[in-house]
Amino acid sequence: MAVEVLAGRRNGGIRGTLTLAVYRAPGGVKARIDDVVAEQTKDGQAVALTLIREAVRRAVVAGAPAIRVVSKPVLPVANSTYEQIGFTQEGPGIYRRALHT
Protein backbone atom coordinates (compact mmCIF):
# COMPACT_ATOMS: atom_id res chain seq x y z
CA MET A 1 0.00 0.00 0.00
CA ALA A 2 1.21 3.48 -0.81
CA VAL A 3 -0.16 6.61 0.77
CA GLU A 4 1.03 9.95 -0.52
CA VAL A 5 0.25 13.48 0.54
CA LEU A 6 0.43 15.77 -2.47
CA ALA A 7 0.94 19.48 -1.88
CA GLY A 8 0.15 22.20 -4.36
CA ARG A 9 2.19 25.38 -4.32
CA ARG A 10 1.34 28.68 -5.88
CA ASN A 11 2.73 32.16 -5.36
CA GLY A 12 5.38 30.95 -2.93
CA GLY A 13 3.25 28.95 -0.52
CA ILE A 14 1.28 25.76 -0.11
CA ARG A 15 -2.26 26.38 -1.35
CA GLY A 16 -3.69 22.88 -1.09
CA THR A 17 -3.10 19.24 -0.16
CA LEU A 18 -4.55 15.88 -1.07
CA THR A 19 -4.08 12.37 0.27
CA LEU A 20 -3.86 9.52 -2.26
CA ALA A 21 -3.96 5.84 -1.26
CA VAL A 22 -3.14 3.15 -3.83
CA TYR A 23 -3.25 -0.47 -2.75
CA ARG A 24 -3.64 -4.00 -4.04
CA ALA A 25 -6.79 -5.87 -3.02
CA PRO A 26 -7.95 -9.35 -4.06
CA GLY A 27 -9.94 -7.71 -6.90
CA GLY A 28 -6.96 -5.72 -8.18
CA VAL A 29 -5.40 -2.31 -7.67
CA LYS A 30 -7.56 0.25 -5.86
CA ALA A 31 -7.05 4.02 -5.66
CA ARG A 32 -8.69 6.52 -3.37
CA ILE A 33 -8.44 10.26 -2.78
CA ASP A 34 -9.11 11.62 0.69
CA ASP A 35 -8.76 14.96 2.39
CA VAL A 36 -8.62 17.42 -0.50
CA VAL A 37 -7.95 20.71 1.26
CA ALA A 38 -7.48 24.00 -0.58
CA GLU A 39 -7.91 27.68 -0.01
CA GLN A 40 -11.37 28.96 -0.81
CA THR A 41 -10.09 31.21 -3.57
CA LYS A 42 -9.74 30.91 -7.35
CA ASP A 43 -6.07 30.03 -6.85
CA GLY A 44 -7.03 27.43 -4.27
CA GLN A 45 -9.59 25.86 -6.58
CA ALA A 46 -7.06 25.75 -9.42
CA VAL A 47 -4.55 24.06 -7.11
CA ALA A 48 -7.18 21.52 -5.98
CA LEU A 49 -7.97 20.64 -9.60
CA THR A 50 -4.27 20.23 -10.37
CA LEU A 51 -3.84 17.96 -7.34
CA ILE A 52 -6.83 15.82 -8.32
CA ARG A 53 -5.55 15.48 -11.89
CA GLU A 54 -2.13 14.44 -10.58
CA ALA A 55 -3.73 11.86 -8.28
CA VAL A 56 -5.66 10.46 -11.25
CA ARG A 57 -2.45 10.30 -13.28
CA ARG A 58 -0.67 8.42 -10.50
CA ALA A 59 -3.58 5.99 -10.15
CA VAL A 60 -3.40 5.25 -13.88
CA VAL A 61 0.36 4.64 -13.65
CA ALA A 62 -0.26 2.26 -10.71
CA GLY A 63 -2.74 0.28 -12.83
CA ALA A 64 -5.96 1.14 -11.02
CA PRO A 65 -9.06 0.72 -13.20
CA ALA A 66 -10.91 3.41 -11.21
CA ILE A 67 -10.36 6.01 -8.53
CA ARG A 68 -12.70 7.07 -5.75
CA VAL A 69 -12.86 10.30 -3.83
CA VAL A 70 -14.53 10.76 -0.48
CA SER A 71 -16.05 14.16 0.22
CA LYS A 72 -18.41 15.62 2.76
CA PRO A 73 -21.94 15.92 1.33
CA VAL A 74 -22.16 19.40 2.88
CA LEU A 75 -19.52 20.72 0.44
CA PRO A 76 -21.57 21.38 -2.71
CA VAL A 77 -18.83 23.34 -4.53
CA ALA A 78 -16.29 20.56 -4.05
CA ASN A 79 -18.79 17.87 -5.01
CA SER A 80 -19.88 19.64 -8.18
CA THR A 81 -16.21 20.07 -9.09
CA TYR A 82 -15.69 16.30 -8.91
CA GLU A 83 -18.65 15.76 -11.22
CA GLN A 84 -17.35 18.40 -13.66
CA ILE A 85 -14.06 16.52 -14.06
CA GLY A 86 -15.57 13.12 -14.70
CA PHE A 87 -16.46 11.59 -11.34
CA THR A 88 -19.93 10.13 -10.81
CA GLN A 89 -21.63 9.95 -7.46
CA GLU A 90 -21.90 6.44 -6.00
CA GLY A 91 -23.39 7.40 -2.66
CA PRO A 92 -23.45 10.28 -0.20
CA GLY A 93 -20.02 11.87 -0.44
CA ILE A 94 -18.51 9.06 -2.54
CA TYR A 95 -17.49 9.69 -6.15
CA ARG A 96 -15.90 7.33 -8.67
CA ARG A 97 -14.13 7.82 -11.96
CA ALA A 98 -13.20 5.03 -14.34
CA LEU A 99 -9.64 5.19 -15.61
CA HIS A 100 -8.32 4.05 -18.94
CA THR A 101 -5.31 1.98 -18.06
BELVENKA-V194024 format. One record per helix or strand. SS is the DSSP state (helix for helix, strand for strand). FROM is the first residue (numbers start at 1). TO is the last residue. If there is no record, write none. Layout:
SS;FROM;TO
SS;FROM;TO
//
This chain:
strand;2;10
strand;13;25
strand;28;38
helix;42;62
strand;66;70
helix;76;84
strand;88;91
strand;94;98
//
